[in-house]
Amino acid sequence: MSAHAFGKVAVLMGGASAEREISLLSGNGVLQALRSQGVDAHAFDPAERELWTLKAQGFSRCFIALHGRFGEDGTIQGALELMGIPYTGSGVMASSMAMDKVMTKRLWNAEGLPTPRSCVLGPDQRSAVDLERVLATLELPLIVKPPHEGSSIGITKVTQAEQLAPALALATQYEPEVMCEEFIVGEEVTCPVIGSGALATALPVVRIQAPDGAYDYQNKYFTDAVSYLCPSGLPAAEEADIARIVLAAYRSLGCRGWGRADLMIRAGDRKPFLLEMNTSPGMTGHSLVPMSARAQGISYEDLCLRLLGLAGLDTHATDRSAP
């Protein structure tokens, strides 16, 4: 598909979520890449402009570089469906499901896919009895996180019982419901996917080595302290098993276009566990999908064009297969 055939393209970036800063970095990277390939691409920040103007101003498709709430959770996708403007990434239902870590886990558990044990605390479950129940169920260490945030926002690793209450308080700053999750000791990896359905394919696995295991917001985006290994250096059988599990997880959610699954490999038995599925992954200079794509010979510019070519609508019969 030629650059001119895409028509007028909006790169949606910024937005109103806690990940606005990262979204602007992703969006500007995508914008420059598309323009360098001759695409008539324009920046569009939904936090600063009315969304309906996309239709009024003649945009023919959107590249979603929004992260988090109102960009990755099905809301923007629903608006674009109503306007009939094809967009990159997953549709309304898959985006909504993947953004909700609690619902994602319920689905993966039902499908028999490996994911760490967890429990959910509502806003009225903060008593000493509730905390003791969490500690008895999951044991230490454990992870506390808001179920609808990304980029490690609001997440705490709890290694001592007295840290649990402050961790819950931090997560509650982002939403009232909090998820507590078994901490898997081992290696962190991520695996991107491009395409849809039976034609979806996994890109090379990236192995992540963070200082003291602290792969947090600061280390993800604003330091060079983290090492990323791609090729991963994992045994071929392990990498193939991860790709199999990730593709099953991606398809079970009904994802399309692209995505990226984060996993932990348990040190004791090398078993991989799914943590979450990102339906609008980062596209910054530190981001992992472009890194994985490069390992397969796909440049950043070509990746952006390929993803834009996969833009579609749930409500129309469009070709969503990977080129």
C-alpha positions in Angstrom: 0.0 0.0 0.0 1.5 3.3 -1.1 1.9 6.2 1.4 -0.6 8.3 -0.5 -3.2 5.6 -0.4 -3.4 6.0 3.4 -4.9 9.5 2.9 -4.9 12.0 5.7 -3.7 10.2 8.9 -4.1 11.4 12.5 -1.5 10.2 15.0 -3.4 10.2 18.3 -1.1 11.1 21.1 -1.1 12.6 24.6 -4.6 12.2 25.9 -5.7 12.5 29.5 -4.3 9.3 31.1 -1.5 9.0 33.6 0.7 7.8 30.7 0.3 11.1 28.8 4.0 11.9 28.8 5.0 8.5 27.4 2.2 8.8 24.8 3.6 12.1 23.5 7.0 10.5 23.1 5.5 7.5 21.2 3.3 9.6 19.1 6.0 12.0 18.0 8.2 9.1 17.1 5.4 7.6 14.9 4.6 10.9 13.4 8.1 11.6 12.2 8.5 8.0 10.9 5.2 8.2 8.9 6.1 11.6 7.5 9.6 10.4 6.5 7.8 7.8 4.3 5.6 10.3 2.6 2.4 9.8 4.7 0.2 12.8 5.2 0.4 12.4 9.0 -0.7 15.0 11.6 -0.5 15.1 15.4 -3.8 15.0 17.2 -4.1 15.3 21.0 -7.6 14.3 22.2 -7.0 16.2 25.4 -6.7 19.5 23.4 -9.0 19.0 20.5 -12.6 17.7 20.2 -12.5 14.2 18.9 -15.4 14.7 16.4 -13.2 17.1 14.4 -11.3 14.0 13.1 -14.3 13.5 10.8 -14.9 17.1 10.0 -11.3 17.6 9.0 -11.2 14.7 6.7 -8.9 12.2 8.4 -9.2 8.8 6.7 -7.5 6.7 9.4 -5.9 7.0 12.8 -2.7 5.6 14.3 -3.4 5.2 18.0 -0.3 6.1 20.0 -2.4 6.7 23.2 -1.6 4.7 26.3 -3.7 3.9 29.3 -7.2 5.1 30.0 -9.3 6.8 27.3 -6.8 5.5 24.7 -6.1 1.8 25.2 -9.3 0.8 27.0 -11.9 0.7 24.2 -13.2 4.3 24.6 -11.4 5.9 21.8 -11.9 2.8 19.7 -15.7 3.1 20.2 -15.7 6.7 19.1 -13.8 5.9 16.0 -16.1 3.0 15.2 -19.1 5.5 15.4 -17.3 7.9 13.0 -16.3 5.1 10.7 -12.5 6.0 10.8 -10.2 2.9 10.7 -7.7 2.8 13.5 -4.6 0.7 14.4 -4.7 -1.9 17.1 -7.4 -3.9 18.7 -11.1 -3.2 18.7 -13.5 -2.1 21.4 -14.0 -5.3 23.3 -10.4 -6.6 23.1 -9.0 -3.2 24.1 -11.4 -3.0 27.1 -10.7 -6.6 28.2 -6.9 -6.3 27.9 -6.9 -3.0 29.8 -8.6 -4.6 32.8 -6.0 -6.9 34.4 -8.7 -8.6 36.5 -10.8 -9.5 33.5 -7.8 -10.6 31.5 -6.7 -13.0 34.2 -10.2 -14.4 34.5 -10.2 -15.1 30.8 -6.7 -16.6 30.7 -7.5 -18.8 33.7 -10.6 -20.0 31.9 -8.5 -20.8 28.8 -5.9 -22.7 30.9 -3.1 -20.2 30.2 -0.5 -19.7 32.9 -0.7 -16.4 34.9 0.3 -15.7 38.5 -2.3 -16.2 41.2 -4.0 -13.0 42.4 -6.8 -11.6 44.5 -8.7 -8.3 44.3 -9.5 -5.9 47.1 -12.4 -3.5 46.8 -12.4 0.0 48.4 -14.0 -1.4 51.5 -11.5 -4.2 52.0 -8.6 -2.7 53.8 -9.0 -4.2 57.3 -6.3 -6.1 59.1 -8.3 -9.3 58.3 -8.3 -8.5 54.6 -4.6 -7.9 54.6 -3.9 -11.1 56.4 -6.0 -13.0 53.9 -3.9 -11.6 51.1 -0.7 -12.5 52.8 -1.9 -16.0 53.6 -3.2 -16.6 50.0 -0.3 -15.2 48.0 2.6 -15.2 50.5 5.5 -12.8 50.2 6.9 -11.3 48.0 3.8 -10.1 46.1 2.9 -7.3 43.7 0.2 -4.6 44.3 -1.1 -2.8 41.3 -4.0 -0.8 40.0 -5.9 -3.0 37.5 -6.3 -0.4 34.8 -2.9 1.4 34.6 0.2 0.6 32.6 3.9 1.6 32.4 4.3 0.3 36.0 2.3 3.2 37.4 1.1 2.7 40.9 2.9 -0.7 41.3 4.7 -1.8 44.4 6.7 -5.0 45.2 5.8 -5.9 48.7 8.5 -7.9 50.5 7.5 -7.3 54.1 4.0 -7.5 55.7 4.1 -3.8 56.9 4.6 -2.7 53.3 1.2 -4.0 52.2 -1.0 -1.1 53.5 1.2 1.7 52.0 1.3 -0.2 48.7 -2.5 -0.4 48.7 -2.7 3.3 49.5 -0.5 4.1 46.5 -2.5 1.9 44.1 -5.7 3.4 45.4 -4.6 6.9 44.2 -5.3 5.6 40.7 -8.5 3.6 41.2 -10.5 2.2 44.2 -10.1 -1.5 43.3 -6.6 -2.9 43.7 -5.1 -6.2 42.5 -2.6 -8.2 44.6 -0.6 -10.7 42.6 1.8 -13.5 43.3 5.4 -12.4 42.5 7.2 -14.8 40.2 10.9 -14.9 40.9 12.8 -15.2 37.7 13.4 -13.4 34.4 11.2 -10.8 32.8 10.5 -11.1 29.0 8.2 -9.5 26.5 6.9 -10.8 23.2 5.2 -8.6 20.5 2.6 -9.8 18.1 1.6 -8.5 14.7 -1.5 -9.4 12.7 -4.9 -11.0 13.5 -6.4 -14.4 14.1 -4.7 -17.3 12.5 -2.4 -15.0 10.6 -1.1 -13.3 13.8 2.7 -13.9 14.3 5.0 -13.4 17.2 8.1 -11.3 16.9 11.3 -12.2 18.7 11.3 -12.3 22.5 13.1 -9.5 24.4 14.7 -10.4 27.7 14.8 -7.6 30.2 17.5 -7.2 32.8 16.8 -4.3 35.2 19.0 -3.2 38.1 17.9 -5.1 41.3 14.9 -6.2 39.2 13.4 -2.7 39.3 11.8 -2.4 35.9 9.8 0.6 37.0 8.5 3.7 35.2 11.8 5.6 35.5 13.9 2.8 34.3 11.5 1.9 31.5 11.6 5.3 29.9 14.2 7.7 31.3 17.4 5.8 32.0 19.8 3.5 30.3 20.2 1.3 33.3 18.2 -1.5 31.9 19.6 -4.1 29.5 17.5 -5.5 26.7 18.6 -8.7 25.0 17.2 -9.4 21.6 17.9 -12.0 20.4 16.9 -13.1 23.9 19.6 -15.7 24.4 16.9 -18.2 25.6 17.0 -21.8 24.4 15.1 -22.1 21.1 12.5 -24.4 22.7 11.8 -21.8 25.5 11.4 -19.0 23.1 9.0 -21.1 20.9 6.9 -22.0 24.0 6.7 -18.3 24.9 5.6 -17.4 21.4 2.9 -20.2 21.5 1.5 -19.0 24.8 1.5 -15.3 23.8 -0.3 -16.0 20.5 -2.9 -18.0 22.5 -3.3 -15.2 25.0 -3.6 -12.6 22.2 -6.2 -14.6 20.3 -8.2 -15.4 23.4 -8.7 -11.7 24.0 -9.7 -11.1 20.3 -6.8 -8.7 19.7 -5.9 -7.6 16.2 -3.3 -5.4 14.5 -0.6 -5.6 17.1 0.1 -6.0 20.8 2.7 -7.0 23.3 2.6 -9.5 26.1 4.7 -9.3 29.3 5.7 -12.4 31.0 7.9 -13.8 33.8 9.9 -17.0 33.5 10.0 -18.7 36.9 13.6 -19.5 37.9 12.8 -22.8 39.6 11.3 -24.6 36.6 11.5 -22.1 33.7 7.8 -22.0 33.4 6.5 -18.8 31.7 3.6 -16.8 33.3 1.6 -14.2 31.5 1.4 -10.8 33.3 -0.6 -8.6 30.9 -1.4 -7.8 27.3 -0.6 -4.3 25.9 -2.9 -3.4 23.0 -1.2 0.0 22.4 2.4 -0.6 23.2 5.0 2.1 23.5 6.8 3.4 20.4 9.5 5.5 22.2 13.3 5.2 21.8 13.3 2.8 24.7 10.3 0.8 23.5 10.3 -3.0 23.0 8.2 -3.6 20.0 10.5 -1.6 17.7 13.5 -3.4 19.3 12.0 -6.8 18.6 11.0 -5.8 15.1 14.5 -4.6 14.3 15.8 -8.1 15.3 13.6 -9.5 12.6 14.8 -7.0 10.0 11.9 -4.5 10.3 12.9 -0.9 10.6 11.0 1.6 12.8 9.6 3.3 9.8 8.6 0.1 8.1 7.0 -1.1 11.4 4.9 2.1 11.6 3.8 1.7 7.9 2.9 -1.9 8.5 0.8 -1.2 11.6 -1.0 1.7 9.8 -1.7 -0.7 6.9 -3.5 -3.0 9.4 -5.9 -0.2 10.6 -9.5 -1.4 10.5 -12.9 -1.3 12.1 -14.8 -3.9 14.0 -18.0 -2.9 12.2 -16.7 -3.2 8.7 -15.4 -6.1 6.6 -11.7 -5.0 6.4 -8.6 -6.9 5.6 -6.8 -7.2 9.0 -4.3 -9.8 8.0 -0.6 -9.1 8.5 1.1 -8.0 5.2 
